[in-house]
């Protein structure tokens, strides 16, 4: 039984006992005593505070029998409710409910964020990388052990639940998200979530994990923008480790070390960007933001690798840069 239902039952039992006792006294004294006096008598009887009688109980056999029954059964109900509340405090259920409510309020304020479905071997490192890149990320996971690991990642929001449940996608703000990464181990679940996410957000970029390569076309048709196979990526990494180990070690230490802040990222040249019409040497990427320009994607989709300093930037281009993540984010804001 959920904590909310248990709290409702406890409150209902307490209120019902108070009303039963008050109504019983009111009927026993045939309405000669006010209902508030009957309620007061019920409260002091159940709490055993020892105050004097406000009703003429002594000498009234029916009232005495009713009071004894009320105390015995009423105290049993009160002790049961107290033990239930104590157990919820000790087990952390009530604290967990309040924490989840606080987290949900924060998520409700997010927009243009990313959602990760599944916090397993793929999803958790992905969430950590996105959080390190200082973008807003919401991770959906229902495994208790994974949730505890999620809480250790600074700046990461989470929804405790099954990602295949539409309600959890909505709780994560799927309608306001700009990207969704689906990382469950089951291809069938990934296919279902892909279809659901595309229905709930027609414009989001959806990246789906895939184990069986034969499902790639189905995932694309279901709404995935791109599909990633960890097995294929792992095979390519193993090949690189075999034939170019020093280069791979360099990239790992340069870009993926836990203490490093360098990343390769992209900066969009929008229609109002101050970069429009400027040559790379005039852009300030190097002097102002200490960023290294690796390439440019033109509006026609073609890439210019290591463009010369005289290369003129235009609206709609995408710049591929390498540098400190804080400097990249600052350049995005100002450029």
ZAMAR-39800 format. One record per residue (C-alpha): x, y, z. Coordinates in pm, whole numbers, padded with zeros to 5 digits, always signed. Layout:
<pts>
XYZ
...
</pts>
This chain:
<pts>
+00000+00000+00000
+00133+00344-00093
+00230+00597+00169
-00045+00835+00060
-00314+00569+00107
-00170+00470+00445
-00180+00831+00564
-00536+00872+00441
-00642+00553+00622
-00472+00664+00947
-00638+01007+00937
-00975+00854+00848
-00951+00610+01141
-00867+00889+01388
-01142+01119+01261
-01392+00832+01253
-01311+00738+01613
-01358+01098+01728
-01690+01129+01546
-01812+00791+01674
-01726+00877+02032
-01879+01226+02014
-02199+01101+01851
-02226+00819+02103
-02207+01060+02397
-02452+01295+02229
-02707+01015+02186
-02652+00871+02535
-02731+01208+02692
-03022+01259+02450
-02887+01586+02313
-02887+01761+02650
-02511+01822+02620
-02362+02023+02335
-02177+01837+02065
-01857+02025+02145
-01874+01897+02504
-01919+01544+02369
-01620+01588+02141
-01415+01730+02429
-01509+01431+02644
-01403+01194+02366
-01064+01364+02326
-00978+01366+02698
-01089+01003+02728
-00877+00882+02437
-00571+01085+02534
-00603+00989+02904
-00496+01338+03015
-00688+01303+03342
-00907+01613+03315
-01237+01610+03503
-01557+01488+03341
-01754+01747+03148
-02045+01505+03116
-02222+01317+03394
-02047+00983+03331
-02023+00869+03695
-02339+00687+03796
-02456+00649+03437
-02394+00282+03363
-02448+00306+02989
-02214+00603+02964
-01951+00427+03175
-01964+00112+02958
-01947+00323+02642
-01648+00519+02780
-01459+00201+02867
-01519+00055+02521
-01421+00386+02361
-01095+00402+02558
-01000+00039+02484
-01075+00042+02112
-00988+00408+02060
-00646+00371+02222
-00581+00068+02005
-00654+00274+01693
-00437+00564+01814
-00145+00331+01891
-00181+00169+01550
-00173+00508+01377
+00127+00620+01584
+00317+00299+01500
+00234+00344+01131
+00364+00702+01129
+00674+00603+01329
+00749+00323+01083
+00719+00565+00791
+00963+00805+00959
+01210+00529+01050
+01196+00368+00705
+01226+00708+00538
+00904+00674+00339
+00760+01008+00449
+01093+01182+00396
+01116+01019+00054
+00768+01140-00041
+00853+01498+00061
+01184+01476-00131
+01008+01351-00443
+00749+01627-00420
+01024+01889-00388
+01206+01737-00685
+00886+01734-00892
+00828+02103-00821
+01177+02178-00955
+01117+01966-01266
+00790+02148-01333
+00990+02469-01371
+01228+02324-01632
+01214+02386-02006
+01452+02313-02295
+01598+02028-02091
+01702+01670-02169
+01535+01350-02048
+01714+01019-02002
+01503+00705-01977
+01685+00442-01772
+01969+00485-01525
+02157+00163-01593
+02500+00096-01742
+02432+00332-02033
+02195+00586-01886
+02382+00675-01568
+02717+00763-01732
+02523+00955-01997
+02341+01151-01728
+02668+01224-01548
+02827+01354-01870
+02530+01578-01952
+02519+01711-01596
+02893+01780-01616
+02827+01975-01937
+02595+02190-01725
+02275+02125-01914
+01945+02053-01743
+01886+01677-01726
+01599+01468-01587
+01660+01094-01546
+01372+00845-01514
+01457+00533-01315
+01268+00306-01075
+01551+00088-00936
+01621+00191-00576
+01996+00127-00598
+02025+00330-00918
+01822+00615-00764
+02071+00633-00475
+02357+00662-00724
+02165+00928-00914
+02141+01144-00602
+02522+01162-00590
+02537+01341-00927
+02529+01715-00875
+02272+01907-01078
+02079+01600-01193
+01701+01586-01157
+01521+01253-01145
+01177+01093-01155
+01141+00772-00957
+00934+00548-01181
+00910+00327-01490
+01007+00509-01810
+00754+00302-02009
+00474+00469-01812
+00345+00776-01997
+00274+00949-01666
+00646+00944-01576
+00742+01091-01913
+00492+01370-01854
+00624+01418-01498
+00973+01460-01648
+00839+01742-01867
+00846+01561-02202
+00638+01836-02368
+00900+02100-02277
+01213+01889-02342
+01446+01946-02638
+01602+01600-02626
+01527+01248-02507
+01779+00964-02467
+01627+00617-02430
+01870+00376-02264
+01671+00076-02143
+01823-00271-02196
+01513-00400-02377
+01477-00304-02744
+01100-00350-02720
+01079-00102-02432
+01300+00142-02622
+01077+00111-02927
+00764+00177-02721
+00914+00479-02541
+01042+00619-02871
+00694+00609-03020
+00536+00756-02706
+00796+01033-02674
+00749+01133-03037
+00373+01151-02990
+00410+01368-02679
+00678+01593-02831
+00693+01610-03213
+01001+01838-03218
+01236+01683-02961
+01560+01514-03066
+01521+01147-02967
+01822+00917-02937
+01747+00550-02876
+01971+00267-02759
+01961-00045-02975
+02091-00398-02926
+01945-00572-03231
+02058-00393-03549
+01751-00521-03732
+01532-00288-03526
+01707+00028-03647
+01454+00102-03923
+01161+00043-03686
+01309+00283-03428
+01360+00549-03695
+01004+00504-03820
+00875+00518-03461
+01027+00864-03425
+01392+00827-03325
+01617+01100-03463
+01919+00876-03426
+01996+00524-03303
+02306+00415-03112
+02429+00057-03069
+02655+00017-02762
+02783-00311-02908
+02895-00142-03230
+03050+00152-03043
+03226-00090-02809
+03365-00285-03107
+03500+00034-03265
+03657+00136-02935
+03825-00205-02901
+03961-00173-03254
+04101+00172-03171
+04256+00040-02851
+04421-00231-03058
+04576-00023-03337
+04605+00330-03189
+04628+00290-02809
+04833+00604-02742
+04593+00825-02937
+04297+00680-02745
+04476+00723-02414
+04548+01086-02505
+04184+01156-02587
+04065+00988-02267
+04300+01190-02052
+04240+01509-02246
+03863+01500-02281
+03724+01242-02039
+03933+01271-01724
+03723+01327-01415
+03919+01637-01319
+03922+01787-01669
+03679+02050-01799
+03760+02028-02171
+03493+01917-02413
+03421+01924-02786
+03091+02104-02840
+02889+02297-03096
+02780+02660-03116
+02494+02760-03343
+02523+03082-03545
+02164+03207-03533
+02005+03487-03734
+02089+03757-03476
+02438+03637-03386
+02715+03903-03381
+02935+03648-03562
+02750+03692-03893
+02974+03842-04159
+03289+03816-03946
+03599+03618-04028
+03715+03356-03778
+04007+03579-03674
+03754+03850-03578
+03508+03621-03398
+03680+03630-03058
+03651+03254-03017
+04022+03225-02949
+04105+03557-02783
+03787+03614-02580
+03671+03261-02498
+03990+03055-02543
+03813+02810-02777
+03974+02612-03057
+03764+02596-03375
+03785+02243-03519
+03535+02274-03801
+03223+02438-03939
+02905+02278-04068
+02763+02488-04350
+02391+02542-04413
+02402+02290-04698
+02523+02020-04457
+02883+02007-04578
+03171+02043-04333
+03473+02269-04348
+03753+02107-04148
+04014+02335-03990
+03886+02642-04180
+04136+02925-04239
+04128+03239-04023
+03979+03433-04315
+03675+03203-04330
+03358+03418-04309
+03078+03299-04081
+02714+03302-04191
+02377+03254-04025
+02275+02889-03997
+02627+02758-03961
+02730+02535-03671
+03073+02577-03518
+03254+02273-03373
+03478+02400-03093
+03696+02255-02820
+03757+02420-02485
+03655+02458-02124
+03286+02382-02072
+03229+02711-01888
+03383+02907-02174
+03171+02714-02425
+02852+02796-02236
+02959+03161-02205
+03025+03181-02580
+02683+03030-02647
+02517+03300-02439
+02704+03592-02597
+02739+03468-02951
</pts>
